[in-house]
Structures are given as structure tokens and as C-alpha cells.
Amino acid sequence: RLRLPPPLRARTRRAMLADKALAAPSLAEFDTDRERKAIELLKVRFGEAALMMCEVMLRDLADSRRLARTVGGMAQPRPGTIDAELSVAVISRLSWPPLTDESFAAHPAVERALKRFERQYAHYKSPRKLLWKRSLGSVTLDLELGGQLVADVQCTPAQATMMLHFAERERWTLAELARTMELDAPTVRKRVAHWINRGFLVEVEGAAEPSFEVAQALAGSDARAQAQDDEGAASAVVPAAAAVEAEMQIYGSFVTNMLTNLGTLSLGRIHNMLKMFVAEPVKYDKSEQELNVLLMNMVDEEKLEFVGGQFRLKK
């Protein structure tokens, strides 16, 4: 049976918590109490320090709920509008695992709602500012097709953006959607395929260029169900290997700066200095063995030299 060491177990728990929180239809529907109980049980086994970041994540979600009530009270949006339904999670960058973020142009109506929330947040939390991750989260739509209303359709923000465009105009070419959403054509086709699989869109046959339109009637047993495609199963968290590589690049930059200023240093000295001084953007929590692998890779890449048990910059 594979047993993960406490640091890796904690990182896995953070990734699971981030995925569950960002996939919830709204902050109000995310079961914070259940997650907190699970973390308390894990703390007994792995210690409080290992789960500290998870506690901060849950605190972020609780604070976001209070913020939503405060901002909602300030704005007093009309029921049923995007502003009234907007549920924003404001997270601490250093406590959450690295998150994916696909860039695309939000629908103008959504963008206006985000800007209004941003202004209200700045008024309430000045001088803090928000950096949106528009591709993360979950959207619930009510879609009407052929006189039939399908409520509570779950999708990603990018998928919802596409359907908002089709609500304004029933036929789009692939090139038009790519320009409007500021995405490449293969990515847009993947978005379209998602809605075709769910029965809401169809490809126009015989068109001069790839074109799509709203279906005349639903075909399928349950259009509300999330289609089982690659995008629907995608994690909001950056894959572990990529995250570790990004961390090592940051540590490598610190090592380069140290050796530029101090000349030569031993493995132990570099390790201790990283523990003392590296807290942002990624807290240093590696072992000497892991650091040694990084430094030897830098030697192989001819960035460093290893002479007499000391590391120095390659001359």
C-alpha cells in the first residue's frame, strides 16, 4: 500500500479542496463544515503545520461569503441579474495551490458585472485589488430551446460564455467565435463540441466554412447532465509535476542571486538560507536531498560549478 509523506499528503489535500470548492455551483453550496471536520481529523495524524494552508483556504471561502453579503448589500442588484447571481471566491495566492487559468474574453454582460464587483470590492477593501481567473469556477444556466426550458445546466465559465453569445445570435462561424472569445479555433471547436454533445447546438451542414447554430429541439435524455468530455473533468489545479518545476525555477533564481553576492556556498548553507529567506512567492519547504538534485541539474545545465564541496556560478 502506497503511503504518502505528510507534506505530499497535505498538498494532495489542498489540490482536492481547491477542485471541490471551485467546482461548487456557488459558495453557499460548498460544505465548509464537512471539509473542516475532515481537516481536523487529518491534523491528528499529520500535525497542525501540515494542514495550515487548508485552514487558510477554508477561511478564504468563509470570508468570501461575508464579502458577498456586504457587496450585495451595497449594490442591491435586481433579482435574476448576473450581478445578483455572481458568487466570487477571493483567495490568498500564497495559500492555495497553483491554479490553471485559460485566457478568454468574457461576455460583455459578465465583464460589466465583474467590473462592478471589482469597484465595490476596492471601496470595501482598499487598497487591495482583484486579479480575476475567469476560466475557473462553475456556472449554472437556465436554457430555453424549442419552447422547452432546461433549468440548472452546469458548465464552465468559457462554455457559458459561448452560450451567451448564441443567446444573442443563433448562428456563428467558427472564425467569428474565435475572434469574439479571443481563443484559437481548435479550442473553440472543443467548446462547441461540448454543447453539441449535450444537444443544444448543431453543426450547419453544407456551409462554406465551419458554422454552428442553436438546435431546433433537444435530443437527449438529460441535457442538464454534464457531458463527459476532457474539459468537464479538468482540474483547476496545475498538475503536480508542472507545479514542482515552477517552484524549482523560483528556487534556482534565489540560488543564482545568492551566489552572485556571496561567491561560493555549500549545500547546507544554501539550504539554510533558502529556509530563512524564501517565503514568497513560494515558501521553501524542500529537503537537502531535493535541493541537491536541483543544484546538480543547474551544474549539468552549466549554470553552476561544483568544486571542493562548494557551489559557485559557472565562469
Secondary structure, DSSP 4 states (H G I P E B T S, - for coil): -----HHHHHHHHHHHHHHHHHHSSSGGGS-HHHHHHHHHHHHHHH-TGGGHHHHHHHHHHHHHHHHHHHHHHHH-PPTTSHHHH-------TTTSPPB-----PPPHHHHHHHHHHHHHHHHHHTT------TT-S-EEEEEEETTEEEEEEEE-HHHHHHHHHHHH-SEEEHHHHHHHHT--HHHHHHHHHHHHHTTSEEEPTT-SS-EEEE-SS--SS-TTSPP-STTTT--SBPPHHHHHHHHHHHHHHHHHHHHHHHSEE-HHHHHHHHHHH--SSS-----HHHHHHHHHHHHHTTSEEEETTEEEE--
